[in-house]
């Protein structure tokens, strides 16, 4: 036997270097770790078979500082290698996108509340131009109450009520 008998054809489309295999394995372990870190409600929405689900549940019960947790994550990665991971990745991406969208909406509501409190009626008018379904009288009343409470150094009850009104009235 010569050395050429053991040569690997690197032009073969199915060929993967050892580094590529390790990187893919590490990526699958990270995917498994994301699954383990999800809350139970989110985990229930993930498209997993029973074997993978059992492995994830076991990893959730293991102390994360112990060697057994690391091995269980490796085992989950091994299970994922034998499965189609695209549906799992898509479901995780949609879950993360939903969280980002909810956070952006929350920040937008906070910005509107702050503008209403600092700019008063001009901000109320600007908000009503964008969202005519809002109640002008209620907005103005809450803004006046919040300004009065701020001037008297009272707790910002009206500012909270204003935020809650915006949260209920403006869809995400």
C-alpha positions in Angstrom: 0.0 0.0 0.0 1.2 3.4 -0.8 0.4 6.8 0.6 -1.8 7.6 -2.4 -4.2 4.7 -1.3 -5.1 6.7 1.8 -5.4 10.1 0.1 -8.7 11.8 0.6 -10.3 13.5 -2.4 -10.8 17.0 -1.0 -12.7 17.9 -4.2 -15.5 15.5 -3.2 -18.6 17.6 -2.4 -19.3 15.4 0.7 -15.8 15.9 2.1 -15.6 17.7 5.4 -12.4 18.5 7.2 -11.9 17.6 10.8 -12.2 21.3 11.7 -15.5 21.6 9.9 -16.9 18.6 11.7 -15.8 20.0 15.1 -17.4 23.4 14.2 -20.7 21.7 13.2 -20.6 19.6 16.4 -20.0 22.7 18.5 -22.9 24.6 16.8 -25.2 21.7 17.5 -24.2 21.7 21.1 -24.9 25.4 21.3 -28.4 24.7 19.8 -28.9 22.0 22.4 -27.8 24.4 25.2 -30.3 27.0 23.9 -33.0 24.4 24.1 -32.0 23.5 27.7 -32.1 27.2 28.7 -35.7 27.8 27.3 -38.6 28.0 29.7 -41.0 25.1 29.8 -43.7 26.9 27.9 -41.3 27.7 25.0 -39.8 24.3 25.1 -43.2 22.7 24.6 -43.6 24.6 21.4 -40.4 23.2 19.9 -40.6 20.5 17.3 -38.7 17.7 19.1 -39.1 13.9 19.2 -39.5 12.1 22.5 -35.8 11.0 22.8 -34.5 14.5 22.3 -37.1 16.0 24.6 -36.1 13.5 27.4 -32.4 14.4 27.0 -33.2 18.1 27.2 -35.4 17.6 30.3 -32.7 15.5 31.9 -30.1 18.3 31.2 -32.4 20.8 32.8 -32.4 18.8 36.1 -28.6 18.4 36.2 -26.6 20.9 38.2 -24.9 23.1 35.5 -21.6 23.3 37.4 -21.1 19.5 37.3 -19.4 17.5 34.6 -22.6 15.5 34.0 -24.2 18.6 32.5 -21.4 19.1 30.0 -21.7 15.5 29.0 -25.4 15.7 28.6 -25.1 18.8 26.4 -22.6 16.8 24.3 -25.1 13.9 24.1 -27.8 16.3 23.0 -25.5 17.6 20.3 -24.9 13.9 19.2 -28.7 13.4 19.0 -29.1 16.6 17.0 -26.4 15.4 14.5 -28.8 12.5 13.5 -31.8 14.8 13.1 -32.9 17.5 10.8 -32.3 20.7 12.8 -33.8 23.3 10.4 -37.3 23.1 12.0 -35.8 23.6 15.5 -33.6 26.5 14.4 -36.6 28.1 12.7 -38.7 27.8 15.8 -35.9 29.2 18.0 -35.5 32.1 15.6 -39.2 32.9 15.6 -39.2 32.8 19.4 -36.3 35.2 19.6 -37.8 37.5 16.9 -41.0 37.6 18.9 -39.1 38.7 22.0 -37.2 41.3 20.1 -40.4 42.7 18.6 -42.2 42.8 22.0 -39.2 44.6 23.5 -39.1 47.1 20.6 -42.9 47.8 21.1 -42.4 48.2 24.8 -39.6 50.8 24.2 -41.7 52.6 21.7 -44.5 52.9 24.3 -42.1 54.2 26.8 -40.9 56.8 24.3 -44.4 58.0 23.6 -45.2 58.2 27.4 -42.0 60.2 28.0 -42.8 62.6 25.1 -46.4 63.0 26.3 -45.1 63.9 29.8 -42.4 66.4 28.6 -44.1 68.0 25.6 -47.7 68.0 26.7 -50.5 68.9 24.3 -48.2 69.0 21.2 -47.2 65.4 21.8 -50.8 64.4 22.4 -51.7 65.9 19.0 -48.8 64.2 17.3 -49.8 60.8 18.8 -53.4 61.3 17.8 -52.4 62.1 14.2 -50.7 58.7 14.1 -53.3 56.8 16.1 -56.7 58.5 15.7 -58.4 55.7 17.6 -57.0 57.0 20.9 -59.2 59.0 23.3 -57.9 62.6 23.3 -59.7 63.5 26.5 -58.3 60.5 28.5 -54.8 61.2 27.1 -54.9 64.9 28.1 -56.3 64.0 31.5 -53.6 61.4 32.3 -50.9 63.8 31.1 -52.2 66.6 33.3 -52.4 64.3 36.3 -48.9 62.9 35.7 -47.5 66.5 35.5 -49.3 67.5 38.6 -48.0 64.5 40.5 -44.5 65.1 39.3 -44.6 68.7 40.4 -45.8 67.6 43.9 -43.2 64.9 44.1 -45.9 62.2 44.4 -45.5 58.7 43.1 -46.0 58.6 39.3 -49.4 56.8 39.4 -50.8 58.7 36.5 -47.7 58.1 34.4 -48.1 54.4 35.0 -51.8 54.6 34.1 -50.8 56.5 30.9 -48.4 53.7 30.0 -51.0 51.0 30.6 -53.5 52.9 28.5 -51.0 53.2 25.6 -50.1 49.5 26.0 -53.8 48.4 25.8 -54.8 50.8 23.0 -51.8 50.5 20.7 -51.4 47.0 19.2 -47.9 45.5 19.0 
